[in-house]
Amino acid sequence: MTFLNPVSFFLLALIPPIIALYLLKLRRREHYVSSTYLWRRFVRDVEANAPWQRLKRNLLLLLQIIFMLILIFALSRPVTETVSIASQMIVIVLDTSASMTAIESRGILPNAIESKGVWPNAPTTRLDMAKKMAGSLITNLPYDAQVTVITASGGHVDLLVSASRDRHQTLALLDSVQGTPFNSDLIPALTLAEAITAREPYSEIVLLSDGVIQLPAHPPPMRFIPVGKQGSNQQISALSATMLENGQAMLLVQIRNFDAQPVQRRLTVNVDGNLFHAVDMELPPNGFHAVGNNHNSLLIPVHAKIVTVQLMPNQVDMFPVDDNAWLVIRPTETVNIALVPQGNFFLRTALNLLDVSFEQMETTSENKATLHIFDSYIPDELPTGNILFIAPPASIPSLFEVTGQVLNPSSTDFIADSPLLAHVNLRNIRILTTTKISGANWAKTIIGYYDEDEVIPLLLAGEIEGQRMAIVAFDLNNSDLPLRPAFPILMANLINYLSPTGANIMPSELMINSAHTFSVSPDITTLNLVLPDGQNTSFAVEAGSATLSQLDQLGIYQLEFETTGFGKKSLNPVNFAVNFFDPVESNLTPKPDLPFIKRDIIETSTVTLPPAYHEWWRPLAMMALGLLVLEWLVYQRNRILRWIELIKVRI
């Protein structure tokens, strides 16, 4: 222990005068009287009050001396070294990802409440522990230090407090932090923290997390405080269905055990809200267990719509977030496609991979397909359905002009932000020759390359007079695109864009916190999204596309459509599920160390930070105040007793 103001100890010189006041006696003036009979008691008192007397026990003197000692000790500002942050600016990055909602302590069980008659304790999560640690750090900071608190998960950043010295407000906001079902992408948060500390010479980043996080390639120097000790968890890791010819669906459920010990769990399967199947399982340590495999198939009834799978709760599982999964079973909706002319092997292979019905034809005569694909072919008369042109050999008036061929175009320099390119990587594709197309003012260039300052399109898409069209400017046989994994995905996106009906608009399953951009029919003007908790969100369609972002609830969503035409009508709603199939977050084994930093140790820095101290003058001052009140009560005890008696008499 050291003292920041040791000069205050000179005030100890005030204690001897206090004692002297109790040693010195009163000096009385002498008077002659005729008799001492009535003055004997006072004579004894005079004899006792000589100028100096022996010091007797006196409670008031003891309280006054103790009061002075504590007061002087407080004025000297005693401090002790502490492991708290010593910087003048601290940036706390608090991980609020899904794994931080894992339960570390369940509190008192209900049977213990009934037997012992005690109140239950709420379960303690890792986030609760992290908030408590952060609160302790903030409380022990130097009084003039600034605090910035950042909460982060799933790539989202929330600046909770910025450069604040108000400890009460900071702790109140910290207590209100809630966990999220998102992953632990902390890269934007740590980038922001690094930018904040770069402007402050005496600053430090503190990360509170369980270590299951995504970090930047070059993380900034920071102090890592690990949270969590246990790691037992079981997860529904996969849920799928295979449609059979008789209309039934064969269900497959996969459960993963992250515990080092075998665990007994019960799995229930509900179909459209009714219990369909239940099974008790023994999960192997650090292994998988499948329900509904070839040896024990689960056949879902015909016309089933929604399947809900749940791992029943137990005292071993720390993480109930991944104990539920949902599956939407949709009837097969085929898209009738006319492929003109026939013979393109790559197109036929891609269409066979998709759930579409296509017919290969030499011409478009007497064909009722809703989508026509013209491969190096221009019809005499355009059909009424939507059209995909591939390497058009000639111009079509009022649509586009073919102005020539380009040999060995450069790589795709221009790539637009479009739902047609969702999950598609088209960079550096090799093209031998491509058709140079111009005059398609109705279309938007999706991918292209730069010829001086002009963008030469390789893929265009748009709408003209209610008819959707897309143009692939190059011949597939003269490119390596069909040999890449991106080709069938691109074809699926093009077909969904050109045939946006019903289930083709939305996939049956999306991941939590994911965003999905999709194309819709021109007649659709408004979309209404019903969330799993029953809330509704409506949004308008812009330029034939819409985006669902920040799907932050687990469960079944319903997408409803409103269309306009000759009469306003509504299409059938589309259901889709949002599940938590994240093995990284479900593996709750905490990491006491990060690969780039030692536990609770600040990395070497060019700035020498001041030492960290904890001051004790506040509790000492409170003790001194309490002693002062006690001394007054002792001094006034007789008067207080008289007041009490007087009150009793009046009552």
N, C-alpha and C positions, 0 to 999 in steps of 0.2 A: 504494500500500500504506500502510495506517495501522496503529497499534498500540493495542490496547485497554488495555494495562498498561505504559505507557512508563516508569513508575517503576523497572521492573526493570533498566533500563540503568545505574542507579547501581551495579549489581553488577560492572560493568566495572572498577571500582576494585580488584577482587580479582586481576586479571591481573598488574599490576606486582609484588605480593608473590611470586607464583609465579616470575616471572623472577628476582627478587632471590634467591630460594632457590638458584637455579643459579649466581648470581654470587658469593654469599658462600661462603667456604671454611671448612673445619673448623679450629678453633684447638686446637693440641696442647700439652700440658704438656712443659716441657723437663726432660731427664734427662742426666747425664754418664755416659759409657761409656768403657771403656779403649781401645777401637779402633772405627773406623768401617768396617773392611773388610767386615764382614758387614751393615752398615747403609747401604751406598751407595744401593741401590735406594730405600730408604725416605727417604733424604735428598733424592733427586731428587723424590720425591712431596711432601715437606714444602715444598720450594722452589716446587713448582707450586701448592700450596694456600695461597697467600697470601690475606689477607682479601678481596681483590678480584682477580678475574682476568678475562681476556678471554672473552666468551661464545662457546662453541664450538657446533658443530652437534650437536643432541641430539634424537633422534626422540621420546623421551618428553616433552620440553618442548613440542615442536610439537604432539603429540597432546593434551596437557593444555590448551594454549591454545585449540586448535580446539574441544575439548570444552566449555570454558567459554563460548566465543563462541556456539556453537549452543545451549547450555543457557540462556544469558541471552536469546538471541533467541526461544527458545520461551516463556520466562516472560513476555516482553513481549506475547505473544499477537498476532502479526502477522495482519492480515486484508486481503483484497482484495475489491473490489466485484464482485458477481456478479449474473446475471440470474435467480437462483433466487428462490423465494418468501420474502418477508420477514415474513409474518404469523405471529402466534402460534398461529393455528388455520388449517389448510388442509384443504379438502374436495376431494378428487380424484374427479371423475366420469369413469369409464373406460367408453367405448363398446365393448360386446362384441357388437354386431350382426353380421349375416352379412357385410356389406361389409368389416368389420375382419378377416375371415379371408382376405381376398384376399392372394395371394402377391406380395410386392414383390421378392424375390430368391430364386432357386431353388437357390443354392449351386453345388456342383461336379457336373457331369453324370456319368453312369456311364461314358461312353467316356473322359472325362478321368481318372477313377479308374484305369481299366485301363492307360492309356498312361503316366500320371505316377506311379502307385503312391501316391496320396494318399488320405486318408480323406474321405468325403463330408460335406458340410455340410447340415444340415437346412434346408428352405425357411424363409425369414423372412417372416412375415406382418405386416400392419399392426398387429395386436394385439401381436405381439412387439416391434415398434418402440415402440408406445405404452407397454408395460410397462417397457421400458428407459428411456424418457423419464421416466416416473413414478418409477422407482427413483432416477434421478439427482436429481430434485427432492427426494425424501424424504431422500436422503443429504446434500444441501447445506442442509437446513433448520437453523435455530438449534437448539441442543441441547435447549432447553426447549419447543420448538414441538410442538403436538399435531397428529396426522394422522388424518383420516377418509377412508376409501376406499370408494367406491360403484361397483359395476358395474351396468350397465343395458343392456337391450335388450328390444324387443317389449313395452314397458310394464311389464316386471318389474324389480324393484329388489332388489339383494343388498347389504346393508350388510356389507362385508368386514371393516373395521376401524373402530372408533369411538373418537375422541379418545385415540389411543394415542401414547405417547412411546417405545415399544419399537421401535426401527428394525429390529432383526433379525427380530422376529415379523412386522412389517408387510411387509418385503421378501419374506419366505418366503411369506406369504399372497398377495402380489401375483404372485409367480412361478407360483402354482398356478391363476391365472385362465385359463379356457378360453373360446373363442368359441362363439357360438350361431348357429343358422340363422334367428333371428328378425329382425324389422325393427328400425329404429333409432328407436323411440318412446322418447325420453328425458324426456318431460314429467313422469312421476312422480318420476324420479330428481332432476331439477333442482328440482322443488318441494320435495323432502325436503332437498336441499342448501341451498336458500334458507332453510328453516325452521331448519336447524342454525346457519347463519352469522348469522341474525337475533339470536341470543342471545349472540354473541361480538363484542366491539367491534373486535378486531384479527383479522379472519378474512377468508378469500378462497376463492372457488370456482375450481377449475381443471378445464377440460374438455379431455380428450384424445380426439380423434375425427378421422375423415376428412371431416367436414362434411356427410355425407349423413344428416341427422338430422331428427327432428321436435322442435320446440321449443314451449314454452308461448307463449301469446299475448303475455304480458309477461315475457320471460325475465329472470332476475336478473342483476346485474352479475357478470361472470366474466372469467377469462382463458382464451382459446381457443388451444390448441396444436395446429396441424394435423398430421395424420399421413398419409403416402402421397404418392407422386409420379406413379405410372403409372395408366393407366385403360383398358387394353386388355381387352376381354371380349366374349364371344359367349354368348347366352342362348337356350335353348329357351323361347320366350315364349308358345306356345299349343300345345295338343294336344287334338284332338277327333275324334269319329267320328260319321258319319251312318248310321243303320241303313237298309238297302235292303229291298225287299220279298222278295228271294230269301234273306234271312238274313245276307247279307254286310254288312260295315261299311266305309264309305269313310273312310279316315284322312286327316287334315290336320295337318301339322306346320309351325309357323312358327318361324323362327330369326331373331334380331335381332343385329346387329353394332353394338356401341357404340364401335368403333375408328374413327379418322379415316382408316384405310387399308383397302383390300380385303384380305380374309383367306380363305385356303383351309382348309376344314374337311370332315371326313368324318362323315356321319350314318349310324347303324345303327338298324334297327328289328327288334326281337325280339318274336315272338309266342309266348306260353306257354313262354318260355325258349329258343326256337330262332330262329336268325338267319333273318329273312324278307326283309330288303331292306337294301342299303347304297348310298350315293350320295356322290360327292364334289361339293362345292359351292364356289362363289366368292361370298362374301358381300360386297355392296356396302358402301362406307363409310357408317356411320351409317344403315344401311338394314335392310330386311327381305328374307327369302327364304322362300318357301313350298314345301313338298314335299307332293305329294298334291293339288294343285289340279286344275282341270278339264282342264288340258293334260297332266298327268302323275299320274293318279289311282292311289291305293294302295288296293286292295280286300283287306280282311282276310278270311281264310277263315271259313266258317260254323263256329259253335260255339267260336270263339276267345274266351278269357276275359280275358287280361291282355296288354297291349301295353307294351313298354319301349322308350323312345327314348333314344339316347345320342349326344352329340357326343364323338368320340374325342379324347383329350388331345393337346395340342400345346404348344410352348414359348411361344406368344403369349398364350394364355388365362390370365388371372390368377386366375380364380374358378371352380373346378370344381363348386361347389355347384349351379349352375343348368345343368349340362351333362347332366342326367338328368331324365326325366319318365316318368310312368306313367299308364296309362289302363285302367280296368276296363270291359269291354264286357259288358253284361247283356242277357239276353233280355227282350223286352217282356212285362211282366206287366200285364194289363188288370184294371181294377176294374169290376165290373158294378154299375151304378147305375140305380135307378128314380127318374125325375124326375116327381113327381106334384103338381099337374097339369102339363100341357105348356103352353108358350107364353111362359115368361119368357126374353126375349132375352138379358138379361145373364147368367143362369145358363148358358144354352146356349153362349154365346160363351166363358165361362170354362172350361167343361168341354171344349170343343173344343180349347182351348190345352193341356190336360193329356192325358196318355197314359191315358185311361180310356174305357170303353165304357158308354154310358148309353142308356136307352130312355125315351122320353117316354110317359107313360100317364095315363089319366084316373082310374084307381083302382089299388089294389094287388092285385086279385084274380089268383090264379095267377101270381104273380111270384116268381122265385127270386133276386132281386138280393141282394147282400151289404150294400148301402147304399141307404137310401131317403131321398130329399130331398122333404120336404113343404113346398111353397111356398104359404103362406096356405091351408092345407088340414089338416084333422084326420080321420084314417081312423076307420072304425067299429071296427076291431080293429088293434092294433099288430102289425106284422110282427116276425119273429124277428131280423132283422139290425139293424145299427146305424142310427141315425136322425139326420137333420139337419132341424130345424124352422126355417122362416123365416116370421116374422110370424104365429104361430099365432092363429087367430081365436077359439078357445075353449079352455076349460080341459080338462085331462085328469086325472081323479082319480088321486091318489097320485104324480103327476109334477109338475104345476105348476098354478097358478091364474092366469087372465087377469082382472085387476081393472079394466081400463079402458085408455084411450088418453091419451097425453101429447102435447100439441102443442108443437112447437119445443123439444125438450129442449136443455139447454145442451150445450156441447162436452164431449168425453170427458175428464172430470176424473180418472177412476180407470182406470188401466191396470195389469193384473197382470203379473207376470213369468211368462210361460208360453211353451212351445214353439209354441203356436198363433200367437203374434205374432212369430215369428222372421222378421227382415227385413221387417216390416210396420210402417208408420207410419200410425196411425189417429187421430192428434191432429187436433182441429179439423174433423172431418167434420161435414157439415151434414145434419140429419135433419128432415124435415117433421113426421112423427108416428111414434110408437113405441108398441108394446104394453107395458103395465105388467104385469110377471110377478112373482109371488111364490110362496112355498111350495116352491121347488125346492131343498130342503135337500141333495139328492144332488149338486148341481152347484156349480161354482165360478164366480164372476163374473170374467170375463176383462177386459171393458171395461164401463164404466158412467159414470154421472154422479151428482153429489150433489144430493139433494133434502133440504135442511136437513142433518141428520146421517145420513140414510139413503142408501145407494148403490142407485140404480135400475139394474138390469142391462140392458145392450144386447147382450151376447154371453155366453152361459153354456156350460159344458161339464162333463161328468162321466160317471159310470158307476153304473148301478143294476142289481143282480142279473146282472152279467156282460154287460150290454148298454150300449154307449157311445152317448151322445146329446149333441147340441149344439143350442143355440137362438140364432138371430139374431132379436132382438125386433122389429126394424123391417122394413118392406117395402123391398126394394131399389129399387123404382120411386119411393120417396119419400125418396131419399137420393142424395148425390153420390159415395158410396163406389164404385159400379160404374164411375165415370168416372176413378177414380184408379188408378195403377199398383199400389197395395197390394191391390186386390181379387183379381186372379188368384193372387197369392201367398198371400193369406188362404185362398182356396178350396183351393189345393194343400195348405196346412197342415191344414185341416179334413179333407180327404179322407185324408191320411196318418194323421191321428189316428183317424178312423173306420174306416179299412181298413188297419191296420198289418200288412201281410204282406210278408215277403221284402224285395225291393229298395226298396219304398216307405219303409222305415224310415230308410235312410241314402242320401244322395246319393252318386254314384259318385266324386266328387272334393271334397276339402276343402283349404284352404290351411294352410300351416304355422303353428303356434301358434294355430290357431283352435279355438273351442269349438262344439260342436253339441249341442243339446238336442232330443230326439225322443220321440215317444210310441210305446209298444209295447202289444201285446195283453195283456189281463188275465192270460192263462195263463202269460206269460213272467215267471219269477221271478229268473233270474240271467243276466247277460251276461258273456261272456268275450271280451276283446279281445287278439288276437295282434298284437304289434308287428312292424315290419319286421325287427328284429334277432332275432326268435324268442321274445322274452319274452312272458309271459302276464299279463294283468291282469283280475281278476274283480271285478265289483261288482253289487250288488243293485239291483233296480228298486223305486223308491219312487213310490207313487200313480200307477202306469202311465206314468211317464216316467223318462228317464235322460239323463245329460249326459256327453259326452266332452269333456274339457278338456285343454289343454296337449299337443296333438299335436306333439311336438317332434322327430319323426323323419320323414325323407323316405322314401317308398316305399309298399308295399302293406300295408294293415291288413286283418285278417279279424275280423269280429264274429260270434260264435257265441251261440246262444240255447239256454236250457234252459227247458222248459215243464212245467207240471203240469196234470193233469186226471184222467181215469179211469186213465191210465197215464202215467208220466213219459216224455217224448219230446223230441227235439231237432229244431228247424227247420234248414233248409239254411243254412249260414253265408253271410254277405254280405261281399263284398270292396269296399273303397274305397281310393282313392289319395290321398296327400298330396303335393302338388307345391310347387315354389318358383317361382311366376310373379309375381315382384315386380320390376317394371322400375326402381323407385327404388333398390333395393339392388343390382341388377345393373349399374346405371350407376355404374361405379367411379371416374369422374373426380373426384379429390379437390377439395375447396373450401378454398383457403387462407384465406378470410375468411368469416365469417358476416355476414348482412345487418345485424346490430345492433351489431357489435363489431369493432374493428380487431385485426389479428393480433398476438397476444402482448402486448397493451396492456391495462392495467387501466383500466376506466372510472372517471370522476370520482366520487369518494366523499366523503362528509362526514367520514370518518375519515382522518387522516394516518397512513399506515403507516410503520414504522421502516425504515431502509435495510437492504438485504440484503448480508451479508458472508459470505465463506468464510474460516474460520480455518485456520491452518497449523501450530498448535503441536503437533498429534499427530505428523505426519511428522517435525518437527524433534526432538521428544523421542525418537522411535525412532532417529534418526540419532545423537543424543547417547549413547544407550544402546549403540549399536553401537561408537562410538569408545571408550567406557569399557572394553568387552570387549577391543577391539583393544589398548588401552594395557596392560591386564593381561597379555595374551599376549606383548607385546613385553618387558615387565619380567621375566616369568618364562620367557623363551625358553630360557635355559641349563638351567634345571631341567626344562623340558619335553623338551628334547633328551636329557637324562640319563634321564628316564623312558622315552622311546622306545627308547634303547639298551638299557636294562635289560629292557624287554619283549621286544626282539629276542633278547637273550641267553637269556632263559628259554624262549622259544619254540623 
